[in-house]
Amino acid sequence: MSPDGTQVALGGGHKLLLIDLASGTARTLVTVTGNRFLMPVRWIAGRIITDQVPFEGMGGYGLLNVDAVTGAVSVIDQGPDNQLVMSPDGSFLVTTSHVDLGDGPSVRYPWQNAIDLVGPDGHVTRIATAKDRWFTPLDVTNEGRVLFSSDSQGNPVTPDMGLYLAQPDGQLKQQLPLGFSSQLTTARFLNASNALVAHFVGGTGAAETGLGLEVLRMCLPSEAGCQVSWSGDAIYNGQWPTTITSMVMLP
């Protein structure tokens, strides 16, 4: 949605459309050719940051800046921007990739065993890479703090899997462990030291399953002796595949 709340950018196919909310009229802002689908990510300061994604599978053709008035296009990066997460002001990006460590598939839906932070100047900081891990970026602040999960697909849960907080320089610290694979669904920063976390309760084969929401008081990597603490879960019971895939924080 535009910053003034009057228009919505709609992607799909080979076009980026602008919808006027008052009249319902639509106009094509930009069109591309080939196996490229334009998906708007963030509308800020007169530009629409847009991801160029393929028809299916992971990968992509990079990010574009699209002028919200003229449709003029400039390239941000060449991609692929797998599992892209962007800070509210668009200055920091978090993406994942596959590094050949001998784990998981490497061609179709490759194992995302590396996670990177891209700063405003384009500098890339490797946050983590590990064999038999699937990293998922969850949130990033305007200052470059990152929430991400370390999980796996089909491997036993180990103590190092779970929710992590990373600093802009790449220092990281585990905040919560996993009870079972794919337990964490999403998380969002509330402020510099607190996050709202959604996760499954129960797990496969459990007598009772559901979704838990909790507020987490995190510890920075530099805080020696700090203890992570969290509120009690607000439980939403349901049947699989009930899940929370995204959250939006309102002021």
TIKELUM-503615 format. One record per residue (C-alpha): residue in one letter; y, x, z negated. Coordinates in steps of 0.1 Angstrom, whole numbers, padded with zeros to 4 digits, always signed. Layout:
BEGIN
aYXZ...
***
This chain:
BEGIN
m+0000+0000+0000s+0035+0012+0008p+0056+0024-0022d+0078-0007-0020g+0048-0031-0019t+0058-0047+0014q+0031-0032+0037v-0006-0023+0037a-0021+0005+0058l-0055-0006+0072g-0080+0019+0087g-0112+0015+0107g-0123+0020+0142h-0100+0044+0159k-0067+0029+0146l-0044+0029+0117l-0027-0005+0113l+0003-0016+0093i+0002-0051+0079d+0035-0068+0068l+0026-0087+0037a+0054-0113+0040s+0047-0123+0076g+0011-0112+0080t+0019-0095+0113a+0001-0062+0122r+0011-0033+0144t-0008-0002+0155l+0008+0029+0140v-0015+0055+0155t-0047+0056+0176v-0073+0084+0181t-0103+0089+0204g-0138+0101+0200n-0161+0097+0170r-0132+0095+0146f-0123+0067+0121l-0090+0067+0104m-0091+0059+0067p-0058+0059+0047v-0060+0076+0014r-0025+0076-0001w+0010+0063+0010i+0037+0085-0005a+0073+0095+0004g+0073+0080+0039r+0039+0094+0050i+0004+0081+0049i-0022+0107+0041t-0052+0097+0062d-0088+0110+0063q-0106+0114+0097v-0142+0104+0090p-0172+0103+0114f-0191+0071+0121e-0218+0079+0095g-0229+0107+0072m-0209+0132+0052g-0184+0155+0066g-0153+0147+0086y-0125+0161+0107g-0099+0168+0081l-0067+0151+0067l-0036+0140+0086n+0000+0132+0076v+0010+0101+0095d+0047+0092+0095a+0049+0057+0083v+0077+0047+0107t+0071+0067+0139g+0033+0073+0137a+0039+0111+0143v+0009+0130+0132s+0006+0165+0115v-0026+0182+0103i-0031+0189+0066d-0065+0206+0070q-0096+0207+0093g-0121+0193+0068p-0147+0184+0061d-0133+0167+0030n-0165+0154+0014q-0161+0131-0016l-0123+0134-0014v-0102+0128-0045m-0064+0132-0045s-0038+0134-0072p-0013+0105-0074d+0015+0125-0057g-0008+0140-0030s-0003+0176-0041f-0038+0184-0052l-0071+0176-0035v-0107+0179-0048t-0135+0181-0023t-0172+0191-0023s-0194+0210+0002h-0229+0224+0007v-0236+0261+0001d-0269+0274+0012l-0287+0280-0021g-0321+0268-0009d-0317+0234-0025g-0315+0199-0009p-0310+0189+0027s-0284+0209+0046v-0280+0189+0078r-0279+0151+0072y-0263+0141+0039p-0262+0177+0026w-0265+0184-0011q-0230+0187-0025n-0236+0218-0047a-0201+0232-0046i-0167+0217-0057d-0132+0230-0048l-0096+0223-0059v-0070+0226-0031g-0034+0232-0043p-0001+0223-0028d+0001+0256-0010g-0034+0252+0005h-0049+0277-0019v-0086+0269-0026t-0101+0274-0061r-0139+0272-0064i-0145+0252-0095a-0183+0254-0096t-0213+0260-0074a-0249+0258-0086k-0284+0253-0072d-0300+0219-0077r-0267+0203-0086w-0247+0175-0070f-0211+0177-0080t-0189+0145-0077p-0151+0147-0081l-0138+0117-0102d-0101+0123-0107v-0073+0149-0104t-0038+0149-0119n-0005+0160-0104e-0009+0192-0124g-0044+0200-0110r-0067+0191-0139v-0100+0178-0126l-0126+0154-0139f-0160+0158-0122s-0197+0152-0128s-0226+0175-0124d-0258+0157-0116s-0289+0161-0094q-0311+0140-0072g-0348+0139-0083n-0346+0169-0107p-0350+0167-0145v-0319+0162-0165t-0308+0195-0181p-0282+0201-0209d-0256+0214-0185m-0254+0182-0165g-0227+0157-0174l-0189+0151-0173y-0167+0182-0170l-0129+0189-0173a-0116+0217-0152q-0082+0234-0154p-0061+0244-0122d-0073+0280-0126g-0110+0269-0124q-0118+0272-0162l-0140+0243-0171k-0157+0227-0201q-0184+0201-0204q-0172+0169-0221l-0203+0146-0221p-0240+0153-0214l-0261+0131-0192g-0288+0109-0207f-0304+0103-0174s-0297+0110-0137s-0268+0091-0121q-0257+0078-0155l-0219+0085-0149t-0202+0061-0124t-0166+0071-0126a-0138+0084-0148r-0100+0084-0148f-0074+0103-0167l-0053+0083-0191n-0032+0113-0200a-0036+0151-0204s-0063+0148-0232n-0078+0113-0228a-0099+0097-0201l-0115+0063-0194v-0152+0067-0186a-0176+0042-0171h-0214+0049-0173f-0247+0031-0172v-0263+0021-0205g-0301+0019-0207g-0313+0034-0175t-0343+0028-0153g-0371+0009-0171a-0350+0002-0202a-0353-0032-0219e-0316-0037-0217t-0292-0022-0191g-0255-0025-0185l-0222-0007-0180g-0203+0010-0208l-0166+0017-0208e-0152+0041-0234v-0121+0062-0241l-0128+0099-0243r-0107+0124-0262m-0114+0156-0243c-0113+0193-0252l-0096+0219-0231p-0116+0251-0222s-0091+0271-0243e-0094+0249-0275a-0119+0268-0297g-0137+0246-0322c-0124+0213-0306q-0149+0184-0308v-0150+0158-0280s-0148+0123-0294w-0150+0089-0279s-0145+0052-0288g-0174+0028-0290d-0187+0014-0257a-0174-0019-0244i-0207-0031-0228y-0210-0052-0197n-0246-0064-0193g-0259-0070-0158q-0287-0064-0134w-0291-0036-0110p-0272-0028-0088t-0242-0038-0109t-0219-0008-0110i-0183+0004-0113t-0173+0027-0084s-0135+0029-0089m-0108+0022-0115v-0071+0018-0111m-0048+0025-0140l-0017+0002-0143p+0014+0013-0161
***
